[in-house]
């Protein structure tokens, strides 16, 4: 893999590890409440188990991308990047927040395109 592809995959992996931290550990903290645009701390408390579950899945995506870099397997990278792309598309659609698509899917799309065309 080229350095640019490796860095882009690492960036996507870092993003998802950060999402894990936000969703699993910071959901009820001011940073989490602000990041997710939650209306109240009470709502954050009520939904923290659901958010932690989402965080765990983001951790799996991050781990899969890191694993693909360690073993230098582009097919595995493409698989996990495709999962990220689909998650970003669905997240943007279901929450009506298009920025989710840009934050989550666009870096993964660029990584896939670089893998395919290199």
Secondary structure, DSSP 4 states (H G I P E B T S, - for coil): --HHHHHHHHHHHHHHHHHHHHHHHSTTSHHHHHHTT-S-HHHHHHTHHHHHHHHHHHHHHHHHHHHHHHTT-HHHHHHHHHHHHHHHHHHHHHHT-THHIIIIIHHHHHHHHHHHH-
